[in-house]
């Protein structure tokens, strides 16, 4: 691909960063070409291979920072890409120690003014928060995108105590990432020795995650919610309502005492300059204002604006191919706002009513396990948020759920914040899953999920079958306007497959209607309308060739003889060529279950990763299978590595894990 001199990507240097223990990390550095003196530097700290997998996007973002007076560095953490060492799991103490050391090293360069920022999305966003809590002196500010402050309660592994299938998919993907080789073009002949060390050390991350089904020290590590006060540098928390991680932004605004700002748009798990479903915004321009304020001491006005800017959505169109959502920007000076009224609805025999029911009743909820197929994925990610991973029309799941509808609205109803459901329940067994979905039902019957919640509901200790207890459950935060003429629908189910793994021995639950209500926080009086944000800007991409675009197939089959329902996802990632190197990934996932047997849930995932250069071809194949046997989770994993089509490594793992303990 030809690139003119004017439009050429900003030049970068391939550098190495030595650590005290002798480990050498590989990195790319972008420096401003016309800097009058030392400049601040922004660090992105992730394991996703700066010399190939992220190279195109890195040039577009970090090259843009360099063109605007900010140096930028993309480091492959220990054991990833072309860096020395092995990587064993997410967010380990060793990773944080290394980052603290790297920040000090960057601050000491003669081209640096001593001020360092961090930016990152997903893993990089987690890392920015975790490293900020370590308080390296040179780290003055961070931008954390699509991340969480709570690794157990609000991450891809578990939600409300429920095991998430997204975590199983991610566990298999990370399994392969841990085993990728360095590139001989960058590390020379020692690449094979480095690769063998990674292969010999690799263990399936899923094993660690399944071994910790409750909030213990494993998950407390790296969860900055354990001590918000540890973070003293400035924090800009960014994400999208469609992403899995939006609630963390609200908690950070509420609990941090450091200078902070929040931005929540109509996006999924992507940087906002490429934000889908959209609109995308000029996020790099916004980031530059942040960096210039905190790293250069310039008065950019960024801290004079509302603490939190959010997209107030409306007219949600639930289309799994590409949903759309209208709306506009609003701002609030603080979170929580403290001055918002609420709309209260009572649950009464299929109705959401503003009047409390005149009589009590008990309603049994025992949902077919196949409820949830219209729910999409916990964190839509494939294709930059353009794959068929979103929710679709909820009528499929509504028909399997217990639903409560409001009357058609006479006027629009605004929701800003976290809806709260309260009710008295009783359980015939010790535990059940409860899924709540708040939907907007259009006059034509289309049902769009506005927000939802999942909870592993346990019968409190000391209570027996049928004994009543009170549950308070907050749904995910959202800002949304329900249109006049539409209806609100609250759908309750004891299954949400395949997003949430069912409890193997669950028996449903009983809802006591006279006690059940839903509170919706209204638009705060302090909210102000904000103008549209600038359109996206980036630096040019690295010269590259797209050999084929991403393609995803997602389909459901039902075995008429057994009733087993299977969701199959076939993915072929975009194939890219950089110079002589080409790379792509293929995946095949099957999630299956019987409608009347929670213990029949089963997942099988195969993933193949390819890296090819003339005379050098690498293929990694990973397999992960999760099921249930005698009430225990079973895990079967396999890793095969090929060099030029010759098998050079093969290993299998079989393990079993106890689920979360049941109440006594």
Residue pairs with C-beta under 8 A, 6 or more apart in sequence:
1 543
1 544
1 545
2 543
3 9
3 540
3 543
7 540
8 540
9 59
9 63
9 539
9 540
9 541
9 542
9 543
10 30
10 33
10 59
10 62
10 63
10 64
10 66
10 67
10 539
11 30
11 33
12 28
12 29
12 30
12 59
12 62
12 63
13 28
13 29
13 30
13 31
14 26
14 27
14 28
14 51
14 186
15 27
15 28
15 29
15 73
16 24
16 25
16 26
16 27
17 24
17 25
17 27
17 75
17 102
17 105
18 24
18 105
19 25
19 78
19 98
19 101
19 102
20 101
23 78
23 83
23 84
23 85
23 98
24 83
24 84
25 75
25 76
25 77
25 78
25 83
25 84
25 98
25 102
26 50
26 51
26 75
26 76
26 81
26 82
26 83
26 186
26 187
27 50
27 73
27 74
27 75
27 76
28 50
28 51
28 58
28 62
28 73
28 74
29 71
29 72
29 73
30 62
30 63
30 65
30 66
30 71
30 72
30 73
31 39
31 66
31 71
31 111
32 39
32 66
32 67
32 68
32 69
32 70
32 71
33 66
35 69
35 111
37 113
38 110
38 111
38 112
38 113
38 114
39 69
39 70
39 71
39 111
39 112
39 113
40 70
40 71
40 112
40 113
40 115
40 116
40 117
40 140
40 291
40 295
40 296
41 70
41 71
41 72
41 73
41 106
41 107
41 109
41 112
41 115
41 116
41 117
42 62
42 65
42 70
42 71
42 72
42 73
42 116
42 117
42 118
42 119
42 291
42 295
43 72
43 73
43 75
43 99
43 102
43 103
43 106
43 116
43 117
43 118
43 119
44 58
44 62
44 72
44 73
44 74
44 75
44 118
44 119
44 120
44 124
45 75
45 77
45 99
45 102
45 118
45 120
45 124
45 127
45 128
45 131
46 54
46 74
46 75
46 76
46 77
46 80
46 120
46 123
46 124
46 127
47 76
47 77
47 79
47 80
47 81
47 87
47 123
47 177
48 54
48 76
48 80
48 81
48 123
48 177
49 55
49 76
49 80
49 81
49 82
49 180
50 58
50 74
50 75
50 76
50 81
51 76
51 81
51 82
51 183
51 185
51 186
52 183
52 578
52 581
52 583
52 611
53 583
54 74
55 542
55 544
55 578
56 541
56 542
56 544
56 576
56 578
57 541
58 74
59 539
59 540
59 541
59 542
60 538
60 539
60 540
60 541
61 72
61 271
61 273
61 284
61 538
61 539
62 72
62 73
62 74
62 539
63 72
63 538
63 539
63 540
64 284
64 537
64 538
64 539
65 71
65 72
65 284
65 287
65 288
65 291
66 72
66 539
67 539
68 288
69 292
70 288
70 291
70 292
70 295
71 111
71 112
73 106
75 83
75 102
76 82
76 83
77 83
77 87
77 95
77 98
77 99
78 84
78 85
78 86
78 87
78 94
78 95
78 98
79 85
79 86
79 87
79 88
79 178
79 198
80 87
80 177
80 180
81 180
81 182
81 183
82 182
82 183
82 186
82 187
83 182
84 194
86 178
86 197
86 198
86 201
86 202
87 95
87 177
87 178
87 198
88 178
88 201
88 202
88 203
89 205
89 208
90 123
90 126
90 174
90 205
90 222
91 126
91 127
91 130
91 151
91 221
91 222
93 221
95 127
96 127
96 130
96 131
96 134
99 127
99 131
99 134
99 136
100 131
100 134
100 136
103 116
103 118
103 131
103 136
103 138
103 139
104 136
104 137
104 138
106 112
106 116
106 138
107 114
107 115
107 116
107 137
107 138
113 295
113 296
114 138
115 138
115 140
115 294
115 295
115 296
116 136
116 138
116 139
116 140
116 295
117 139
117 140
117 141
117 142
117 143
117 291
117 294
117 295
118 124
118 127
118 128
118 131
118 132
118 139
118 141
118 142
118 143
119 128
119 142
119 143
119 145
119 287
120 126
120 127
120 128
120 143
120 144
120 145
120 147
121 145
121 146
121 147
121 269
121 270
121 271
122 145
122 146
122 147
122 269
124 145
125 144
125 145
125 146
125 147
125 245
126 144
126 147
126 148
126 151
126 222
128 142
128 143
128 144
128 147
129 142
129 144
129 147
129 149
129 224
129 231
129 235
130 222
130 224
131 139
131 142
132 139
132 142
132 224
132 231
132 232
132 233
132 235
133 224
133 227
133 230
133 231
134 230
135 230
135 231
135 232
135 233
139 233
140 233
140 234
140 294
140 295
141 233
141 234
141 235
141 236
141 290
141 291
141 294
141 295
142 233
142 234
142 235
142 236
143 236
143 238
143 287
143 290
144 235
144 236
144 237
144 238
145 238
145 239
145 271
145 272
146 238
146 239
146 240
146 243
146 244
146 245
146 269
146 270
147 237
147 239
147 245
147 248
148 154
148 155
148 223
148 245
148 248
149 223
149 224
149 225
149 228
149 248
149 251
149 252
149 255
150 223
150 225
150 248
150 251
151 157
151 219
151 220
151 221
151 222
151 223
152 158
152 214
152 215
152 219
152 220
152 223
153 159
153 160
153 215
154 245
154 247
154 248
155 167
155 245
156 164
156 166
156 167
156 170
156 244
156 378
156 379
157 163
157 164
157 167
157 209
158 164
158 167
158 213
159 378
159 454
159 500
160 453
160 454
160 455
160 456
160 473
161 214
161 455
161 456
161 660
162 433
162 454
162 455
162 456
162 496
162 500
162 501
163 210
163 213
163 500
163 501
164 378
164 499
164 500
164 501
165 378
165 498
165 499
165 500
165 501
165 591
165 603
166 244
166 377
166 378
166 379
166 499
167 206
167 209
168 206
168 603
168 605
168 624
168 626
169 589
169 605
171 204
171 205
171 206
171 209
171 624
172 204
172 206
172 605
172 607
172 622
172 623
172 624
172 637
173 607
173 622
174 205
175 202
175 204
175 205
175 206
175 622
175 624
175 637
175 639
176 607
176 609
176 620
176 622
176 639
178 198
178 202
178 205
179 198
179 199
179 202
179 620
179 622
179 639
179 641
180 198
180 609
180 611
180 618
180 620
181 191
181 192
181 194
181 195
181 198
181 611
181 618
182 191
182 194
182 195
183 191
183 581
183 611
184 191
184 616
185 581
185 613
187 194
195 641
196 649
199 639
199 641
199 649
202 639
203 653
204 624
204 635
204 637
204 653
206 624
206 626
206 635
206 637
207 635
207 637
207 653
207 655
207 657
208 218
210 626
210 633
210 635
210 655
210 657
211 218
211 657
212 218
212 219
213 657
213 658
213 659
213 660
214 660
214 661
220 226
224 230
224 231
225 251
225 255
228 252
228 255
228 256
228 257
229 257
231 256
231 258
232 258
233 258
233 294
234 258
234 259
234 260
234 290
234 294
235 252
235 256
235 258
235 259
235 260
235 261
236 260
236 261
236 262
236 263
236 287
236 290
237 248
237 249
237 252
237 253
237 260
237 261
237 262
237 263
238 249
238 262
238 263
238 264
238 272
238 283
239 245
239 246
239 248
239 249
239 263
239 264
239 265
239 267
240 246
240 264
240 265
240 266
240 267
240 268
240 269
240 270
240 272
240 275
241 264
241 265
241 266
241 267
241 311
241 313
241 478
241 479
242 266
242 267
242 268
242 277
242 323
242 380
242 385
242 390
243 267
243 268
243 269
243 379
243 380
244 269
244 378
244 379
245 269
245 379
246 264
246 476
246 477
246 478
247 418
247 476
247 477
249 262
249 263
249 264
249 308
250 262
250 308
250 335
250 336
250 417
250 418
250 477
252 260
252 262
253 260
253 262
253 307
253 308
253 334
253 335
254 335
254 336
259 294
259 303
260 307
261 290
261 302
261 303
261 305
261 307
261 308
261 309
262 307
262 308
262 309
262 310
262 335
263 272
263 286
263 308
263 309
263 310
264 308
264 309
264 310
264 311
264 479
265 272
265 275
265 281
265 310
265 311
266 275
266 277
266 278
266 279
266 311
266 313
266 325
266 327
267 275
267 276
267 277
267 278
267 280
267 385
268 276
268 277
268 379
268 380
268 381
268 385
268 390
269 379
269 380
269 381
269 385
270 276
270 384
270 385
271 283
272 280
272 281
272 283
273 280
273 281
273 282
273 283
273 284
273 536
273 537
273 538
274 280
274 384
274 536
275 281
275 283
275 385
276 322
276 384
276 385
276 386
277 322
277 323
277 324
277 325
277 385
279 532
280 535
280 536
281 533
281 534
281 535
281 536
282 533
282 534
282 535
282 536
282 537
283 536
284 536
284 537
284 538
285 534
285 537
286 302
286 533
289 300
289 301
289 302
290 300
290 302
292 298
292 300
293 299
293 300
293 302
293 303
305 331
306 331
306 332
306 333
306 528
306 530
307 331
307 332
307 333
307 334
307 335
308 331
308 332
308 334
308 335
309 329
309 330
309 331
309 530
310 329
310 330
310 331
310 332
310 416
310 479
311 325
311 327
311 328
311 329
311 330
311 479
312 327
312 328
312 329
312 330
312 414
312 416
312 479
312 480
312 481
312 523
313 325
313 326
313 327
313 478
313 479
313 480
313 481
314 325
314 326
314 327
314 412
314 480
314 481
314 483
315 324
315 325
315 326
315 327
315 483
316 323
316 324
316 325
316 440
316 448
316 450
316 480
317 323
317 324
317 325
317 448
318 390
318 391
318 392
318 393
318 394
318 446
318 447
318 448
318 449
319 390
319 392
320 376
320 388
320 389
320 390
320 391
320 392
320 554
321 388
322 386
322 390
323 390
323 391
327 481
328 529
328 530
328 532
329 529
329 530
329 531
329 532
329 533
330 479
330 527
330 528
330 529
330 530
331 527
331 528
331 530
332 524
332 526
332 527
332 528
333 526
334 526
336 417
337 416
337 417
337 524
337 526
337 527
338 524
339 524
339 525
339 526
340 416
340 417
340 521
340 522
340 523
340 524
340 525
341 521
341 522
342 519
342 520
342 521
342 522
343 354
343 413
343 415
343 519
343 520
343 522
344 354
344 517
344 518
344 519
344 520
345 352
345 353
345 354
345 404
345 406
345 488
345 490
345 517
345 518
345 519
345 520
346 352
346 353
346 354
346 355
346 356
346 357
346 516
346 517
346 518
347 357
347 404
347 423
347 490
347 511
347 513
347 516
347 517
347 518
348 355
348 356
348 357
348 404
348 513
349 357
349 361
349 513
350 403
350 404
350 405
351 404
351 405
351 406
351 407
352 404
352 405
352 406
352 488
352 489
352 490
352 518
353 406
356 514
357 513
357 514
359 514
360 512
360 513
360 514
360 515
361 512
361 513
361 514
362 510
362 511
362 512
362 513
363 402
363 510
363 511
363 512
363 513
364 508
364 509
364 510
364 511
365 402
365 492
365 493
365 494
365 508
365 509
365 510
365 511
366 494
366 507
366 508
366 509
367 400
367 401
367 402
367 493
367 494
367 495
367 508
368 400
368 495
368 595
368 596
369 495
369 497
369 502
369 593
369 594
369 595
369 596
369 597
369 598
369 600
369 601
370 400
370 495
370 497
370 565
370 593
370 595
371 397
371 400
371 401
371 435
371 493
371 495
371 496
371 497
372 397
372 435
372 493
372 495
372 496
372 497
372 498
372 499
372 500
373 396
373 397
373 497
373 498
373 556
373 565
373 567
374 391
374 392
374 393
374 394
374 395
374 396
374 397
375 391
375 397
375 437
375 449
375 452
375 496
375 499
376 389
376 390
376 391
376 392
376 499
377 389
377 390
377 499
378 499
380 387
380 389
380 390
381 387
381 389
382 389
382 550
382 552
382 571
383 550
383 552
387 550
387 552
387 554
387 571
388 552
388 554
389 552
389 554
391 448
391 449
393 446
393 447
393 448
394 437
394 439
394 447
394 448
394 449
394 489
394 491
395 445
395 446
395 447
397 437
397 491
397 493
398 439
398 447
398 489
398 491
400 493
400 495
401 437
401 491
401 492
401 493
402 491
402 492
402 493
402 511
403 489
403 490
403 491
403 492
404 489
404 490
404 491
404 492
405 441
405 487
405 488
405 489
406 487
406 488
406 489
407 487
408 443
408 485
408 486
408 487
409 482
409 483
409 484
409 485
409 486
409 487
409 488
410 484
411 484
412 481
412 482
412 483
412 484
413 481
413 482
413 488
413 520
414 480
414 481
414 482
414 522
414 523
415 450
415 478
415 479
415 480
415 481
415 482
415 520
415 521
415 522
415 523
416 478
416 479
416 521
416 522
416 523
416 524
416 527
417 477
417 478
417 479
417 521
418 474
418 475
418 476
418 477
418 478
418 521
419 438
419 451
419 474
419 475
419 518
419 519
419 520
419 521
420 472
420 473
420 474
420 475
420 518
420 519
421 436
421 453
421 471
421 472
421 473
421 474
421 475
421 490
421 516
421 517
421 518
422 470
422 471
422 472
422 473
422 515
422 516
422 517
422 519
423 470
423 471
423 511
423 512
423 515
423 516
423 517
424 468
424 469
424 470
424 471
424 512
424 515
424 516
425 457
425 468
425 469
425 470
425 471
425 509
425 510
425 511
425 512
426 459
426 465
426 466
426 467
426 468
426 469
426 509
426 510
426 512
427 457
427 459
427 465
427 507
427 509
427 510
428 465
428 466
428 507
428 508
428 509
428 510
429 459
429 465
429 505
429 506
429 507
430 458
430 459
430 505
430 662
430 663
431 456
431 457
431 458
431 459
431 503
431 505
431 506
431 662
431 663
432 456
432 457
432 494
432 503
432 506
432 507
432 508
432 509
433 454
433 455
433 456
433 457
433 494
433 495
433 496
433 500
433 502
433 503
433 506
434 454
434 455
434 457
434 471
434 473
434 492
434 493
434 494
434 509
435 452
435 453
435 454
435 492
435 493
435 494
435 495
435 496
435 500
436 452
436 453
436 454
436 473
436 475
436 490
436 491
436 492
437 449
437 451
437 452
437 489
437 490
437 491
437 493
438 449
438 450
438 451
438 452
438 475
438 488
438 489
438 490
438 518
439 447
439 448
439 449
439 450
439 488
439 489
439 490
439 491
440 447
440 448
440 450
440 480
440 482
440 483
440 486
440 487
440 488
440 489
441 447
441 448
441 486
441 487
441 488
441 489
442 448
442 483
442 486
443 485
443 486
447 489
450 478
450 480
450 482
451 475
451 476
451 477
451 478
451 480
452 475
452 476
453 473
453 474
453 475
453 476
454 496
454 499
454 500
455 471
455 473
456 503
456 660
457 471
457 509
458 662
458 663
459 465
459 467
459 469
459 663
460 469
460 663
461 663
461 664
463 469
466 510
468 512
470 515
482 488
490 518
492 511
494 506
494 508
494 509
495 502
495 598
497 591
497 593
497 601
498 567
498 591
498 593
498 601
498 603
501 601
502 593
502 598
502 601
503 598
503 659
504 598
504 599
504 601
504 628
504 631
504 659
505 598
505 599
505 631
506 598
542 578
543 578
544 576
544 577
544 578
545 576
545 577
546 574
546 575
546 576
547 575
547 576
547 577
547 582
547 584
548 572
548 574
548 575
548 584
549 574
550 571
550 572
550 573
550 574
551 571
551 572
552 569
552 570
552 571
552 572
553 568
553 569
553 570
553 571
554 567
554 568
554 569
554 570
555 567
555 568
556 565
556 566
556 567
556 568
557 565
557 566
557 568
558 564
558 565
558 566
559 565
559 566
562 594
563 594
563 595
563 596
564 592
564 593
564 594
564 600
565 592
565 593
565 594
565 595
566 590
566 591
566 592
567 590
567 591
567 592
568 588
568 589
568 590
569 587
569 588
569 589
569 590
569 591
570 587
570 588
570 589
571 585
571 586
571 587
571 588
571 589
572 584
572 586
573 584
573 585
573 586
573 587
574 584
575 582
575 583
575 584
576 582
576 583
576 584
580 613
580 614
581 611
581 612
581 613
582 610
582 611
582 612
582 613
583 609
583 610
583 611
583 612
584 610
585 607
585 608
585 609
585 610
586 607
586 608
586 610
587 605
587 606
587 607
587 608
588 605
588 606
588 607
589 603
589 604
589 605
589 606
590 602
590 603
590 604
590 605
591 601
591 602
591 603
592 600
592 601
592 602
592 603
593 600
593 601
593 602
594 600
599 628
599 631
600 628
601 627
601 628
602 625
602 626
602 627
602 628
603 624
603 625
603 626
603 627
604 623
604 624
604 625
605 622
605 623
605 624
605 625
606 621
606 622
606 623
607 621
607 622
607 623
608 619
608 620
608 621
609 618
609 619
609 620
609 621
609 622
610 617
610 618
610 619
611 617
611 618
611 619
612 618
616 643
616 644
617 642
617 643
617 644
617 645
618 641
618 642
618 643
619 641
619 642
619 645
620 639
620 640
620 641
620 642
621 638
621 639
621 640
621 641
621 642
622 637
622 638
622 639
623 636
623 637
623 638
623 639
624 635
624 636
624 637
625 634
625 635
625 636
625 637
626 633
626 634
626 635
627 633
627 634
628 634
629 656
631 659
632 656
632 657
632 658
632 659
633 656
633 657
633 658
633 659
634 654
634 655
634 656
634 657
635 653
635 654
635 655
635 656
635 657
636 652
636 653
636 654
637 652
637 653
638 650
638 651
638 652
638 653
639 649
639 650
639 651
640 647
640 649
640 650
641 647
641 648
641 649
641 650
642 648
